[in-house]
Amino acid sequence: MDLIPSARGRVLVEAAIAHRRLLIELVRREVRARFAGARFGLLWSLINPAVQLAAYGLIFGYLYADPSRPRGTVTATLFCGLWPWWAFQEATLRGTAALVEQASLLRRLPMPATLPILAATIASVGIQMLGFVLFLLVFASIGVIEPRAAWLLLPVVLALHVALTAGLALFLAPLYLVVRDVMHAVSLGLMVGFFLSPVLYQLGDLPPFARGIASLNPLAGLLGLVRTAVLGAELPPWMTLVSLVGAIGAAWHWGARLVSRIDGRIDEYC
């Protein structure tokens, strides 16, 4: 499956591959800057999500528990929804701000404007997915999640996650460079999107009239694939997977068009 079906998007991917050494260095720089001056460094990327997962687990596993579902199942379902969402949210916000934050670097170094955006999204998703894997192993060791061969498909799901998030950031970053109100709209959209996406629930929990509409959400496909690989849940509906692939292609196509318009013209906006 071609993750970037857009021709314009493939041009950006080829440019990133051509500058892969610089991209890798930008990712390292992004990670180092994220935890500069923090004594516990990367540990904070594990502590904060763990506390939130424990809070949601307490609410949905105990206070508002469904007697028909084992508490361990509730925790596992929340884990597979919350952690990928945190990765999506953080990567979207940091990717959107990448051009503004790295404007001085873009003035000094002759490089494509796509690289800081991709570096911010890759670093954010990578950090969060590291925590996801660590907690997945912990949950497997204590019996909350049963190990299965389908875990080998997680790199494919991760690639889809990076493709969707990076494409969205490529579209939003040039807009934020020109109109600073965009970040407020993005933050609001992520807050609403958290409840419209099957993060705290699954598509099957929705009434039939809402399930069809919710299936068009690309994140429903992404989170559904995570639960399929980790928990052995049913594959998301075909319409949801088509929506996911279509969103990736559209984001990269329009993102490429917008980035090409501001590439080499950062001084005009900062």
N, C-alpha and C positions, 0 to 999 in steps of 0.2 A: 504494500500500500504506500502510495506517495503521500507523505505527510504534508507536503507543501504543493498542492495541485496548481497553484497560480504561477504563471510564467514569471511575473514580476517578483513574486516571492522567491522563486528559485534563483533569480539573479542576486538577491540579497544573501541567500545561503552560500552561493558560490563565492561572493565577495568575503563572507565571514571565513570560509575555508581558506581562501587565499591569504587572509591575514590571521590565521589561526594562532600563531605564536603571540601576536599582540593581543588577541582576544583572551587567550589563557592568562596572560599577564594582567589584563584588566580585571578578569574574574578574581585572581589572587589579590589584587589591590582592593577590590570591592570587599572581599572577605576580611582582609586585614583592617580596613577602615571601619568596618561594622563593629569590631570589638576592640578598637584601639583604646587603651587606657583602662579596660575592664579587667579586673583580676581573674574573674572566672571565665572570661572570654566566651568560647563556644558553648559553655555549659548553660548560659542564659537562654540560648535557643532551644534547650531541652526543658529547662525549669518552667518557663512561662507557659508553653503549650501543655505540659504535664499538669500544671495547676488548673488550667482551664478545662482540660479533659476530666480531671477529678471532679470539678464543680458540676459540669454537665452530667457526668456519670451519677453523681449524688442526686441531682434533680430528677433525671429520667429513669434512673435505676432503683431509686428508693422512694423519694417523695411522690413522684407521679408514675410509679412502676406499673407496668402492664403484667398482671398475673400470668398471662398466657406465654410470656417470654422470660426465659432465664436471664438473671441479672448479668451474667457473663456475656450473653448475646447482645444485650443493650450496649455494654461497654465496647465490645468489638465493633458494632455497627457505628457508634459515635466516633470511634477511633478512625475508621476508614472514611468517614465524612469530614471530620474536623481537621485532621492534619493536612490532607490535600487542599482543603479550602484555605487554611492559613498560608500554605505555600503560594496558592493562587493570589490571595489578597496582598501578601507582602511583595511578591514579584511584580504585580500590577502597579502598585504604588511606587515602588523604587524604579521600575522601568519607565513609568510615566515621567518621573522627575529627573531621569538620567541626563538628558540633554542640558537642562538648566544647571544641574549640579556639576557637570563635567564640561561646561562651556569653555573655561580657561584652558583645559587640556586639549580640547578640540581646536582652539586657536593656535596652540603651540605645535601640535603634532598633525601632520597630514595623514588623516585616516578617515574611513567612512563613518558617517554619523551613526550608522547602525550599531557599531561595535560597543559603545557605552551602554546602549539600551539592552543589547543581548547579554552583555556582561552582568548588568544589574539583575536581569531576570534569571539567568543561569545560576548566579551566586545565591539568590534568594531561594529558588526552588531546591538547589543542591543542599543548602544548609537545613532546610525544613525536612527534606526527604532523608537526610542522614539521621535526624531524630526519629523519623517514621520507621526506618529500618531497625534502629536500636530498640525502640519500644515494641516493634513487631516481634523481635527475638525474645524480649522479656515476656511478653504476653504468651508466646508459644511455650516458653520454659515453665510458666506457672499454670498452663492449661486453659487460659482464657481463649486462645485462638489455636486451632489445630493446624499443624504444618501440612502443606499440600504441595504437589508438584507444580500447581498453577502459579506459585510464587515466581517461577522462572519467567513468567510473562510480565512481571512488574517493570522491567526495563522498557518494554514496549509502551506500557501505560505512562511511564515517566516521560518518554519521548513525546507522546501526545500532549502531556501536561505542559512541557516546555514549549512545544509548538504553539499551543493555544495561547499561553500567557505571553510569550514573546511577540506573537502576532498582534495581540491586543495592545501591548506596550508600544510596538512600532507605530501603531495607529494613533495612540494617545499622546506620546511624547512630543511629536511636532506640534500638535494642537496646544499642549501646555506651554511650549516654548513661545507661541504667538499670543495665546490668551491664558493668563494665569488663573482665571476662574475655573479652568478645566479641572484642576485638582480637587476643588470643592465638589464639583459634579461627580468626579470619580469616587471620592470618599462616600458620597451619598448613595451612588449606585451600588457600591460594594456592600453598604449596610443593608440596602433593600434586597440585593442579590443573595445575601446570606440566608434570608428567610424564604426567598423564592426558589432556592436551589435545595435539592435533597441532602442537606448536610446533617440535620438533626433527625431526619426521617428518610424513608425510602419511597420510591414512586408507588409501590404497592400499597402504602399506607394511606394514599390520597383517595378521595371518592372518585368514581369513574369519570365524572364530568370535568374534574380538574386534572386528571392523570394525563389526558391527551395533550393539554396545553403545556403542562410541566415537562412532558417528554421532548418538547422542542427546545428546551434549555440545553445548550452544549455541555454545561457543567453536570447535568443529569447523566449524560453519557460518560463523562470522565469519572465521576464518583461511582457510577454503576460499574464501570470496568474495574475500579479499585476493589470494590466489594466482591466482584466476581472472582478476581485473582486471589484475594486474601481469604475470603470467607466461603468461596464456592457458591455464591449466590447466582441466580439466573442472569444471563446476559441481558443488558438493557435492550429495549425494543429497537428494531432496525431503524425506525424513524429517528430515534434519539442518537444513534451512531451516525446516521447521515447528517443530522444537524451538527454534530461535533466536527466531522470532517469538513462540512460546508463552512462552518464558522472559522476554522483554521485557514482555509483557502481564502475566504473573504478578508479576514484580518490581515494576512500577509500581502494580499493584492493591494488593498487600499493603504496599508501601512507603507508599502514600498513606494506608492505614488506620493504620499505626503513627505516621506523622508527624502526622496529625490529632489523635492522642491526646496528643502532647506539645507541640503548637503552643501557645505562650503560657504554658507551664508549665515553662520551663527552670529557673527558680529552685528548683523542687522536687527537681531532680536534680543541680544543681551548687552 
